[in-house]
Amino acid sequence: RTHLGEIQRAYREEILSVQRFMLNDQHSMEVISLIGISSRLTELSEKLIAEKGIQHGKLTMSRVD
């Protein structure tokens, strides 16, 4: 099993920032800001969402010209 930190390190060039919010004693939420080509960002999001313990994940992209 891969850990979230290992996945994030593998994509360090795409990750601009990570914010973690503690929702209660058992749950937290992370917001990860990314930059890069859409296929690579989709790949990263799919890996993170597939991790054990992740209850919900969503990738939202915006094009920058």
N, C-alpha and C positions, 0 to 999 in steps of 0.2 A: 504494500500500500504506500502510495506517495503522500507526503505531507504537504499541506498548503504552502508552507514556506519554501519547500523545494520547487514547487511549481512556479511560485512567484520569482524565485531566483533565476529560473530558466528563462523567464520572460522579462528580465530586468530592463532591457532596452525599450520595451513597450510600456512599462509601468511608470507613470508620472508621479502618482501618490496613492497612498492607502490610508483610509480613515476608518478607525474602529469605534463603534458606539456600543456601550454596554446597555442593553435593554432591561435586563434584570440579572439575577444571580446565575441563571443557566443559559441565557441567550445574549448574543451580540450580533451586530450587523456591521459588515464591512462595505465601504464604497471605494472602488478602485478606479482611478482615472487612468486611461490608456491613450496611447497614440501609436499609429502604425497602419499597416495594410489590413484590410478587413478580414482576410482569410486567417491571418495570424491571430487577430483579436478574437475571432470566433473560436479558433482552436483553443486558446487560453481559457475562454469562458466555459467551453464545454468540459475541459479538464477540471476546472474549479467546481462547477455545478455537479459533476459526477462524484466528487469526493464524499466519502462517508461522513455523515453529520451535517452536511449542507442541506438545509430544509427548503430553501428557495433561492433561485438565482435568475438574473435577467441581464442580458447584454443590450444596451441601447447605444446606437452609433449615430454620429453626426458627421457629415462630410465637411472638410475644411478645404477651401480652394485657395 
